[in-house]
């Protein structure tokens, strides 16, 4: 299952904001987004070696 969207997952936001997300039941898409997220985290938080 994959949930994508702009939803802010706080109680006040869920009660008062106009949030938008969709739930997609697809192993293929869930796997794609998991790998994409892992790549973003690795690029952001892996220190680069100084030359």
C-alpha positions as CSV (number, residue, x, y, z in Angstrom):
1,X,0.0,0.0,0.0
2,X,1.2,3.5,-0.9
3,X,-0.1,6.7,0.5
4,X,1.0,9.9,-1.4
5,X,-0.1,13.4,-1.0
6,X,0.3,16.7,0.8
7,X,-1.4,15.7,4.1
8,X,0.1,17.1,7.3
9,X,-0.4,14.2,9.7
10,X,-1.2,16.2,12.8
11,X,-4.5,16.2,14.5
12,X,-5.2,19.9,14.0
13,X,-4.4,19.6,10.3
14,X,-6.6,16.5,9.8
15,X,-9.5,18.3,11.5
16,X,-9.3,21.8,10.1
17,X,-7.1,21.8,6.9
18,X,-8.1,20.9,3.4
19,X,-5.6,18.1,2.9
20,X,-5.2,15.8,-0.1
21,X,-3.8,12.3,-0.3
22,X,-4.5,9.0,-2.1
23,X,-4.0,5.4,-1.1
24,X,-2.9,3.1,-3.9
25,X,-2.7,-0.6,-3.5
26,X,0.2,-1.5,-5.7
27,X,3.3,-3.4,-4.6
28,X,5.2,-2.1,-7.7
29,X,4.5,1.5,-6.9
30,X,5.2,1.0,-3.2
31,X,8.5,-0.6,-4.0
32,X,9.4,2.3,-6.5
33,X,8.6,5.0,-3.9
34,X,10.5,3.2,-1.2
35,X,13.6,3.0,-3.3
36,X,13.2,6.6,-4.3
37,X,12.9,7.7,-0.7
38,X,15.9,5.7,0.3
39,X,18.0,7.3,-2.5
40,X,16.9,10.8,-1.4
41,X,17.9,10.0,2.3
42,X,21.2,8.5,1.2
43,X,22.1,11.5,-1.0
44,X,21.0,14.0,1.7
45,X,22.6,12.4,4.8
46,X,25.7,10.6,3.4
47,X,28.7,12.9,3.9
48,X,30.7,13.6,0.8
49,X,34.4,13.0,0.9
50,X,36.6,16.1,0.7
51,X,39.3,16.1,-2.0
